[in-house]
Amino acid sequence: MRIALCQMTASTDPKENLAQVTDLVRRAAAEGARLAVLPEASMARVGVPPGLVAEPLDGPWAEGVRAVARETGVTVVVGMFTPAPDGRVANTLLVTGPEVEESYDKIHLYDAFGFRESDTVAAGERVVTIDVDGVRVGLATCYDVRFPELFRAHADAGATVSVLPASWGAGPGKREQWELLVRARALDATVWLAAVGQAAPDQDADPEVATKAPTGVGHSALVGPDGTVRARLDAAPGLLVAEVDPKETERVRRAVAVLDNRRL
């Protein structure tokens, strides 16, 4: 299966961002991708009050994503905000494509490094997997990467691939943590991991200097089930299309049976 890692810099304007999403999905389709993964908060960048932009899954922003998915025949995973029952919002991945219509609400909220996502965002509760061309794919978002049990739950549900849209924060050692964590989660669950972050909003900014909100550092990567990085982007916006082989997941699991060997 060909998968597209679509690294973009979201602005504060959902309409402008939908145009970016549409362009990236079309470019991914032109390169033969069957699954296009875009960052967390593609609807509007982190730091914008999410309640001001949140829309339901049948709202106009989501319908715009569905339109390009129908046009191209590509399954799209993209981050947006949806209303939550308690007056906050959910940090949601919309998944839409030829044979799938699903969503995932971020389970682990980013109450870390001085930022409190839970003040405005309600946590999700469901582990979600989807099927794309017969390949089972698990869904996770950004801070979820620090919780290996979620990725093992994907594997237990039959996933051979996990996707991780993100908007990672800058700061001392944070980029190195991103690179370490995405490789570790691939190894923990012996899955392919497509980690797709927001590109750095300021290409000249020092990624070691923390920003007020986690607005992205780029460095999206496709990691194999053996933990090796197969392809990656730098800090700038870009599109990376690569091949994922689910049979390699099976081979790695036979060689290193960490899922079968679990005692706890």
C-alpha positions, 0 to 999 in steps of 0.5 A: 500500500502506498501511503502519503505523509502530507506535512503542512503548516496550518494557519488560523483560517479553516478555509485556507487550510482546507485548500491546503488539504485538498491540494496535498490529497490531489498531489498524493493521489497523483503519486499513487497513494491509497492513504493520505495522512495529514497533521493534527489540527489541520483545520486550524493550528494549535493555539487558536481557541478551538471552540471558535472553529470546531464543527461537527463531522457533518459540517462544511469543513469535513464535507470539503475533505470528503469531496476531495476523498471522493474525487481522488479515491484516496482515504484521508486521515486529517486533524480537526476539532469537533464539539464535545458534549461538555462544552469543550471540543474533541481533538478529532481525526476525520477518516474518510475514503472509498470504503471507510467513514470513521473518526478518532478522538485523541485519548491522551491530552497534552497537559505537559511542558506548561500547556494544558490541552484539557482546559479546552479539549475533552479526552476520547475513549475509543481505540479505533482501527480502520481498513484500507485496501485490506490493511488494518490501520490504527489511529493515534494523535501526537501526545498519544505517542508517549503511551505504548499501550495504545499502539499495542492495542492497535496491534491486538486489533489486527493493525499492521500500520499505525498513523500518528498525526501531530503538532509537536512542540518545539523546545530543548530536546523535543525534536529528538524525543519525537524521533525517538518516540516514533521509532520506539512505538513502531518497535513496541507494537511491531507496526509500520508507523506513519508519523505526520507533523505540522511543519515548523511555522518559522523555518528560521526558528531554533527548534530548541527554543520553546513556543507558547503552543505546540505548533509543529517542528516537522520531521514527519517520518515513516518507520518500519516495524523493526524501528528503522526510519525508511523515509523522512521529511525535514522541517519544511512543508512537503509531501512524502509518498512511500510503500508500506508492506504489511507482510514485513510486519508479519516477518518481524513479528515472527522474528521478534515476538514481543506481542506474544511474549508479553507477561503483563 
